[in-house]
Amino acid sequence: RVLSLELNKDRDVERIHGSGINTLDIEPVEGRYMLSGGSDGVIVLYDLENLSRKPTYTCKALGSVGRSHPEVHRFSVETVQWYPHDTGMFTSSSFDKTLKIWDTNILQPAEIFHFEGTVYSHHMSPVATKHCLIAVGTKSPKVQLCDLKSGSCSHILQGHKQEVLAVSWSSRHEYVLATASADSRVKLWDVRRASGCLSTLDQHNGEKSKASSEAANTAHNGRVNGLCYMNDGLHLLTVGTDDRMRLWNSSTGENTLVNYGKVCNESRKGLKFTVSCGCNREFAFVPYGSTIAVYTVFTGELITMLRGHYSTVNCCVFQPNFQELYSGSKDCNILAWIPALREPVHDDISEKSLPQQHLNPAYEDAWSSSDEG
């Protein structure tokens, strides 16, 4: 189904955003509600379900935090995320140096965390049961952990040398966090440990690089601005401004050396890419200019480029129940990509009346003999 993804001609997502869309998230409980965040600070909540039951329909906005809302983010919203366990709460972070925890039903913030610098990324663990920590990547090299239970920023992880562009909790171990920075490094942390840092990923797998010693222990030769764990948590994908994507064994920290070719990445901030879920081959969906590149994760093959946006694609999110993809772009549009269904040949048409070129010559004899029998 993923191999046949195409732009859905029958489904529209209501156009609410008046500026570029930076971030999308579909809630994991039902897979029905989607959040979007725009570069003008606006957040929109959509219902993806086809309530009209007509073949052609528009996914309606159920509500939004618009420009006139007293609590709207003052600058670009970079990340939105649903609370992983129910749809009553969601989170957003912005270049206005805040992270807001929203009550979905009344669209009012229940909690606001303030930071000293621009917030690039935040993430809540999809699997945590023992903690309620939100990891936050900002202009500061220090990674901050905000505790939803106490309402305070309880924890700081120190080790990066430049701004932290992407953060992602492991999808397998609730205390393990990956962070990506403009310092070319990706670090894995166990937030229970005093020192915190478990490892710094090294693209050369510890072999002395011919470059200077300074280049040792870098994940990319440029800013690392995207992270995505595979659903089983055993591997981690990273993207950097060196136009490379890398796949790491998340338990050993080893670069698996899968070659994806040139993965064009000109983003000056975090890049939101995603992976498939529930497919027997895993795929990665990566914004690539005004298109989305689809790769097979473990072989590095570029399967297809999804074309439909008019401008830079900033984010994409996968809907596992129906194997669908949604993407948001600088062109203010959210597009839905669905698996194309092959046109069925109706039973009431006998083979004889089909144009001959539809019949594979190899089958013609078999069909004619079965008719006579």
N, C-alpha and C positions, 0 to 999 in steps of 0.2 A: 504493500500500500504506500509506503514511504517513497518507493522508487517512482510511483506515478503521481506524486503530488503536483497539483496545478492550481492556478488561481481560481477560486470558487466564484463562478459567474452568478450563482443564485443567492449568495449571502453577502450582505453589506454590513459593515459595522458603522453605526450612526456617527456622523461626523460632528464632533463637539469641539475638538481641539482646534484652536486658531494658530497654533505654532507647532514646532516639531515634537514628536513623541519619542521620549528617551527610554522608557521602561514599561514593561508589561508583566503582569503576574496573574496566573489562573489558580484559584484556590484548590488545594489538593483533596478537599473533603468530597465534593460532588463533581468537581471539574466543570462547574456551571458558570461561576461568576469571575469576571476578569477586571483587573485594575489597570489603568494607564496613567502615566505621569508625563507632563509636558514641560517644554523649556520655558513656558511662561508661568510655571508654578501650579497650573491647574491639574487636578486629579479627577478622573472619571471612573465610575463603576458601571460595568456592563453586565447584562444577562445574555449569555450565549445561546440559551435555549430557544428553539423555534416555537414560540407560543402561538403563532398564527396557524401552525400546521400546514401552511402553504409551501409549495416547493421553493418559491422565491421569497426571501424575507430579510428583514433588517434586524440585527442584534441591537436591542434598545439600551440606551443609557438609563440606569435606574436612579442615578443621582450624580452630582459632581460637587467638588470643592472649587468653585469658579473664582474669577478675579474679584468678584464683589463680596466673597465670603470673608468674614473678619479674620479667620484663622488660616487663610490661604498662604502657601509658601511665597515668599517675596521674590525668590529667584528660581531658576531651573530645578525641577524635581528630577533627581538622578536615579533613584531606586524606589520602587513600591514593592511591598511584599505582604501577602496575607499571613495572619497568625496561622501557624501550621495545623492547629487542632480544631479550630472552628471559625466560621465566617463572621463572628461578631466583632472582630477586631482586625485592623490592618495597620501597616507602618509605612512611613514615607520619609525620605531624607533628601536634602536639598543643598544647593550652593549657598542658601541663606544661613548655613552653619547650624541647622537644626535637624533633629530626628523627631518625628511626631508619631504618637501612638493614637490611632483613631478608633472611636466607637462607630462601627459601621451603620448602626441603625439611625443615629442622629447626626452622623457626619460632623462630629465635634471631637477635638483632641482630648483624650483622657490624660495624656502626659506629654511633656515636651522636654527633650534633652538639648542642651546648648553646647556648642563646641567652639574652639578658638579659630578653627579654619574651615574652609569649604568641605562639605561632606561628599565624597565620591561614591561611596558604596556602603550598604549595611546588609546584614543577613542574620536570620534566626535559624537555628538548627531544625531540619525537618524531622529529626528522630529523637531529640532530647526529651527525656521524661524527668530527669533529676535537676535540671537547671533551666532558667528562663533568660539566658544571656543573649543580648544582641551585639554582634561584632560590628564595629564601625571603622571604616577607613576614611581618613581625612587628609588634609594638606600637611598635617604633622606626620613624622615618621612613626609615631607611637600609635599602636592599634588600641582602640578603646573598647572595653566590654561594658555595656550598660545592662544592669540587672532589672528586669521588669518587676520582680517581686518587691525589691526595696526602693525602686525608683531612683537609684544612684548609679553613677559610673564607677563600678567597684574596682576595676581592674585595668591595668595598662600593660601591654606587651611591648617590650623594647628590643630593637634589633635592626630594624630597617634604617636606612640612611636618608631616604627621601620619602615623598608623599606616598600614601597607600591607596592604590587605584581600585583594587578589587579585594573582597573578602568572601570566603565561602566555608561554611561548616561542612565537615564530612557527612556523607549520607549513610555512613555505617557506624562511626564511633562518635558518641555525642559530645565528647570533650576535645575532639580534634578539629582544628581550624587551619585553613590555608589562607595566606595573605600574599598579595602581589603588589609590587611597588615600582615606582619610577627608577629605583636603584638597580634594575635588571634582575632583582631577586624574587624568588618565591620561597616563603618559609612555612613550615608546618609546625604547629604548636599543640601542646597538650595543656589546656588552660588550668589544669589542677597542679601542674608542676611549678615550683618556685621560679626556675629559670625560664619555664614556658617553652622555649624553642626546642623542638625535636630534631629538626634538620633544615638545612638550606639546600634546595634542589640545585644540582649541578649538571648542566647540559652535557659536560664531557665525562660524566660518571666517574669523577675522581682521577681520570688520566690527566697527567700534566699537559695543559694546553700549550701550544707553541706560542701563544700570546703571553703577555706579562702575567705575573702572579695575581695582579689585580682582577683579571678576568675570571679567576677561579671562582667556583661556586655561584656562577650566574646561571639563571634559567634561560635567559634570552640576551641578545646583544642589543638591547634597547629597553624602553619602558615596558613593563609587563602590565597589561591593562585588562586582562580577562582570565577568569578561572571558572571551571565547571567540573564538578565531580560526576563520574558515571553513576548510574542509579544504585549499583551495588557497592559503591564506595571503594572499589579495588583499584581504580585508576582515576587520574586527574588530568584534565586537558587545560593547557594554558595558551594564551595568545599574546604576542608582543609586537611592538612597532618595528621589529626587525623583519616583519612580514612572514613570521613563522608561527606554526601551531605545534605544540609538543604534547605527547602523551606520556605520563609518568606512572610508574607503579607506586601507588600511594603508601604501601607498607615498607618497601625498600628505598623509596625515593629515587629509583633508577629511571633514567631517560630510556624509553623503549625504542627510540630511534625510528619510529614510524615517520615516513616522509610524506607530508601533505602538499609538497610543492610550495609555491609562493602564495601565502594567504594575506592578501593586501589589507593593510590595517593602518589607516591614517588618523585614527581617533586620538584626540588630545586628552581624552578622559577615559572612564571605564567603558569597555565594550561588552554588551550583554548578548552572549550567545548561549545555545542550549543543545541538549542531546535528546535523542529519542528515548522512549520508555515503552517496554513491552514488545520490542521487535527482536527477532532472533539474531539479526545483525544490528549492531548499534550504529546510529548515524549522528553526525554533528551538523548543526545548522548555524552557519556563521555569517553575520552581515559582511558584505563584500562590496563596497561602493553602494550603488543603488540596487544591487541584487543580493540574494542569499545563496551562499555556496553550500551544497550538501555533500558531505564526505562520509565514507565508511570509516569508522573510528579506528579499527584495528589493522586495516590494510592501507589507509591513506588515500584511497581512490576518490577522485572528485566525480561524483555521480551526475550532478546536474547543477545548473544555476537557475534559481527561481527569479523570473523577471516580471515586474509589474509596478514597482514603485518608480516615482519620477525623480527622487532625490535620495540622499544618503539614508541607508537603513541603519537604525541605531540599536534595535533590539528584536529578539524573537523569542517566542515561548511555545512549548509543545503541549498539546492536549492529548494525554495518553488514551483516554476512553475511546476516542474516535480517530486516533492517529492523525490529528490535524495540527496545523502550524498557524500561529498568528504573528504578524510582524508589524513593527511601528517605525515610522520614518520621519525624516525632516520635512517631508511633503505634507505633514499633518494627517496622513491617512493610516488606518489600521487595516491590513489586508488579511483575509482568511485563505489558507491554502489547504485543499482537501485532496484525498486520493481520487483520481479520475476513475470512474466506473467504466469498464469496457461495455460497449454497446452489445446487448444480447441479440442473438439471431432468433426471431420468434419461431416457435414450433410449427405454426400454421403455414409457414412458407416451406414448400417442399424443396428438396435439394435441386430438383430439375429447373425450378424457376429462378434460382440464383444465377447471377452473371457468372460465367465460367471462371473468370479470373479469381473468384473467391475460393475456389476449390484447389487445395493443394494437390498437384497431380498424383502424389503418392497415395492419396486416399480414394481417388476416383474409382479404381477397380473394386476396392473393398466395398464401397457404397453401392455400386451397381449390382454386385453379386448379392448383397444382402437384400436389396429390393426384390430380386427375382425369388430369393428364398422366402 
